[in-house]
Amino acid sequence: MANEINLQTLKDWFTFIVAVVATVAGVIFWVQSINDPKFEKIEKDIQVLRSDIKQIRDNNNEILRIVGRLEGKLEN
């Protein structure tokens, strides 16, 4: 009878541990899935900023070329 109680207790503890691990894993995956849309929005914003910065650099290069030409014409 004592062996049966120990076996039943072991089964109960095993079931409890499996339930706790499954709950913790579920919470972790839930938290990660909730933050996914936020990360996607941030990544899109970063891409927009990168393209804006590239356009600004291109414009600055063009402005510097024009200023260089004007300086050259003024010196002559």
N, C-alpha and C positions, 0 to 999 in steps of 0.2 A: 504494500500500500504506500509506503514511503517513497519507493522508486516511482510509482505512478504520480504522486504529488510532485516530485521533483521534475518529472518529464512534462507534466502539465504546466508547472511554473516556468520551465524553460521555454515551452511553446508560447506562453503568454508574454514573456520578456522579449522573445524574438519577434513576435507580432508587434509589440509596442515599439521596438527599435526600428523595424521596417516602416511602421507608420510615421514615426518622427522623421526619419530620413526622407521619406516620400513627401512629407509636408514641407520640410525645409527646401528640398529641391523644387517643389511647386512654387513656393514663395520666391525663390531666386529667379526662376524662369519668368514668373509674372512681373517682377520688378523690371527685369531686362526688357520684356516686351512692351511695357508701358513707356519706357524711355526711348524706344526706337523712333517713333515719329518726331520727337524733339531733336534727336541726333540728325535725322534726315533733313529737317528744316535748317539746322545749323550748317550742315554740309552744303545745302543749296545756297544759303546766304554767303558762305565762304567762296563758293564758285562765282557768284555774282560780283563779290568784291575783287576777286582776282581778275576777272575780265575788265572791271572798271579801272583797276590799277594799270593793267596792260594798255588800255586805251589812253589813259593819262600819260603814260610813258611815251607812247607813240606821238601824242600831241606835243609833248615837251620837246621831243627830238625835232619835230617839224618846226616848232617855234624857234629853237636854237639855230636851225639851218637858215631860217628867214632872217633872224637877227644877224647872223654871220654875213649873209649876203648884203644886208643893209650897211653894216659896218664897213665892208669892203668898198661899197659904192661911195660912202661918205669920205673915205680916205683918199679916193681918187679925185 
